[in-house]
């Protein structure tokens, strides 16, 4: 983890050396419009510090990052006449830029986005669900 990576697109946006449509600029966090939005107003929220995933983020980075996410998730409602928002982050898989970023997507009922972006499944039984929950509890320590 470094403060900035000159080869990273998002670090360059945070530094102001790469153009972006900024919507929030704080000492710790920058937010800008996604150039390939799911819906218009789709915003990416990033830490200025170069860190690739939420798992690798220092705990001191989480509060300012998610405070910004919370503010933007609330602001998309009046800004775009939305009814709510979808907030998501990827860790490596489907992460097109290897710099932690949180998507905030304005949503309205009937907008065509169905649940998550991938197919859903079911547990085969209550026992299987309990097993998965137990495995995760064990991994959390």
VMD Tcl script that draws the C-alpha trace (Angstrom):
set ca {
  {0.00 0.00 0.00}
  {1.32 3.44 -0.95}
  {-0.14 6.88 -0.81}
  {-0.41 7.05 -4.60}
  {0.50 4.96 -7.61}
  {1.30 7.03 -10.72}
  {0.28 4.08 -12.91}
  {-3.18 3.90 -11.31}
  {-5.98 5.74 -13.13}
  {-7.87 6.44 -9.91}
  {-4.75 7.76 -8.14}
  {-4.27 10.16 -11.05}
  {-7.91 11.28 -10.78}
  {-7.42 11.82 -7.02}
  {-4.26 13.83 -7.73}
  {-6.03 15.95 -10.33}
  {-3.74 14.89 -13.17}
  {-6.47 12.87 -14.93}
  {-9.79 14.45 -15.86}
  {-12.99 13.30 -14.17}
  {-16.38 14.77 -13.33}
  {-15.80 15.26 -9.60}
  {-18.77 15.34 -7.25}
  {-16.90 15.27 -3.92}
  {-13.33 16.20 -3.05}
  {-12.14 15.84 0.57}
  {-8.70 15.30 2.10}
  {-9.29 11.52 2.28}
  {-11.85 10.74 -0.43}
  {-12.72 11.68 -4.00}
  {-15.97 10.85 -5.80}
  {-16.64 11.18 -9.51}
  {-19.08 10.02 -12.15}
  {-18.49 6.59 -13.65}
  {-17.71 6.96 -17.38}
  {-19.77 3.81 -18.08}
  {-22.73 4.29 -15.74}
  {-25.36 1.68 -14.98}
  {-27.70 4.70 -14.75}
  {-26.85 8.38 -15.17}
  {-25.50 9.72 -11.89}
  {-23.63 6.44 -11.11}
  {-20.76 7.62 -8.91}
  {-17.48 6.02 -7.84}
  {-16.18 6.86 -4.38}
  {-12.46 6.24 -3.81}
  {-9.90 6.80 -1.10}
  {-7.03 9.09 -2.11}
  {-4.65 6.53 -0.66}
  {-3.83 3.74 -3.08}
  {-5.29 0.54 -1.72}
  {-6.65 -2.18 -3.96}
  {-9.50 -3.74 -1.97}
  {-11.68 -3.16 1.07}
  {-9.94 -6.11 2.76}
  {-6.57 -4.34 2.49}
  {-7.87 -0.92 3.58}
  {-6.54 0.36 6.88}
  {-9.32 0.64 9.44}
  {-8.73 4.40 9.67}
  {-9.73 4.72 6.02}
  {-13.11 3.03 6.38}
  {-14.96 5.82 8.26}
  {-14.16 8.67 5.84}
  {-14.79 6.43 2.82}
  {-18.18 5.18 3.98}
  {-19.21 8.57 5.36}
  {-18.75 9.86 1.80}
  {-20.63 6.85 0.39}
  {-23.48 7.52 2.83}
  {-23.65 11.20 1.85}
  {-23.67 10.43 -1.87}
  {-26.23 7.61 -1.50}
  {-28.52 10.15 0.15}
  {-27.78 12.90 -2.34}
  {-28.60 10.85 -5.46}
  {-32.25 10.74 -4.36}
  {-33.02 14.47 -4.68}
  {-30.35 15.09 -7.34}
  {-31.77 12.56 -9.82}
  {-35.35 12.16 -8.59}
  {-34.38 8.64 -7.52}
  {-36.18 6.54 -4.94}
  {-33.02 5.04 -3.48}
  {-29.59 3.75 -4.40}
  {-27.53 0.62 -4.92}
  {-24.15 0.60 -3.15}
  {-21.51 -2.00 -4.02}
  {-17.81 -2.74 -4.15}
  {-15.83 -5.56 -5.71}
  {-12.62 -7.13 -4.39}
  {-10.46 -8.26 -7.31}
  {-13.13 -10.23 -9.23}
  {-14.94 -7.81 -11.58}
  {-12.82 -4.93 -10.28}
  {-11.90 -3.13 -13.52}
  {-9.46 -0.74 -11.82}
  {-7.30 -2.21 -9.03}
  {-8.01 0.66 -6.62}
  {-10.71 0.41 -3.96}
  {-13.89 2.04 -5.21}
  {-17.49 1.97 -4.10}
  {-20.28 2.27 -6.66}
  {-23.28 4.41 -5.76}
  {-26.02 3.94 -8.35}
  {-29.30 5.91 -8.26}
  {-32.33 3.61 -8.38}
  {-36.04 3.92 -9.08}
  {-38.68 1.22 -8.98}
  {-39.03 -0.29 -12.44}
  {-35.62 0.94 -13.65}
  {-34.88 -2.49 -15.13}
  {-32.08 -3.47 -12.77}
  {-33.11 -6.72 -11.14}
  {-31.53 -7.40 -7.77}
  {-27.84 -7.89 -8.04}
  {-25.92 -8.06 -11.32}
  {-25.63 -11.84 -11.16}
  {-28.00 -14.82 -10.91}
  {-29.25 -15.72 -7.44}
  {-29.28 -19.19 -5.91}
  {-30.82 -20.92 -2.89}
  {-29.49 -23.08 -0.11}
  {-30.63 -26.67 -0.52}
  {-31.82 -26.77 3.09}
  {-31.83 -24.89 6.39}
  {-29.01 -27.19 7.48}
  {-26.85 -26.13 4.55}
  {-27.49 -22.45 5.36}
  {-26.52 -23.05 9.01}
  {-23.34 -24.79 7.81}
  {-22.36 -21.80 5.64}
  {-23.11 -19.38 8.48}
  {-20.97 -21.47 10.85}
  {-18.07 -21.62 8.41}
  {-18.12 -17.82 8.08}
  {-18.36 -17.34 11.87}
  {-15.34 -19.65 12.26}
  {-13.36 -17.68 9.66}
  {-14.19 -14.45 11.49}
  {-12.59 -16.00 14.56}
}
mol new
graphics top color blue
foreach p $ca { graphics top sphere $p radius 0.5 }
foreach p [lrange $ca 0 end-1] q [lrange $ca 1 end] { graphics top cylinder $p $q radius 0.2 }
display resetview
